[in-house]
């Protein structure tokens, strides 16, 4: 916060709007609470800082960097537009509020920060040009200032900035969810095809079944685009704009292939071979019976994978929050599975016995438990190996 008010007024205003939180103390607050001189307070004990303009202007860039590193909540007081004079390199130099904004912007950017500056007048243009994100007032802003801006606040409402940031993060997060969800199904199909080819067993997919799973994946991926924001979305640090591969990262591929994809394939083949074992020995075979067994295996595989896709969709509804915090609606998938298995009698599916659902439901239960544990670790220990390897 940068203001021309005195330090006491600036601190009171900052506390009123939560720029300085209630549990944060400045050096003056600690000295007053302990009844000791300000000079006796260890500066590292303070979480907030109120610094006046005449103290700031004499600081070097290194000292400003240290100031930003040591305090998360900073208020700059007694910053007047034109009448502050300091000595720089032996010369008197006028330092106004806009130059101070540019100086602080550079200091934050040197540390890798993403800086947003708001402005409305022509004198704001130099500071806006230095910012990472330039926000201009739509009503009060001048034409010169509007041309320099990235974002235009139509109604001059500062609350719209937070809404815009939240919606941008939500769109980006939902896009990653849709991509990772789609990857799991494609990896499962590729792995199952390779296993069938390498082991020379009958293919676990039929043409109709592949199309049905693709159809379900499309609807699931679209639904993830409309997920509401998670509780911590505004507490996450901004993504690195220089990282062009931040949508699909290694942890997303690892989670989709090594965990979810393998579980889907293992579950599908478990049901596939379970039916083969229970219905293949001690029988006299003819072509019709062999085809019936093959179609039953097709049906078992597709329904098992679809059930796993239900679980995958539930898992990817949230990246860190528990699934209990998001509404779950799987009516469409359940109706489609019933139509495929029990109503449409085609050349690749066969009516599914009730007992064949148990393996899929068991694996789904394990998958949900595993991901709830994973999300809990990510929430509580964001720097852990689990969080680094599987966060998306």
Helices and strands as residue ranges (DSSP letters): H 7-16, H 27-34, G 38-40, G 43-45, E 48-52, H 53-56, H 61-70, E 73-77, E 85-88, E 91-94, H 97-110, E 116-119, G 122-124, H 125-130, E 133-137, H 143-148, E 151-153, H 159-199, H 207-224, H 250-254, I 255-261, H 262-278, H 287-316, G 323-325, H 331-338, I 339-343, G 354-357, H 358-380, H 385-390
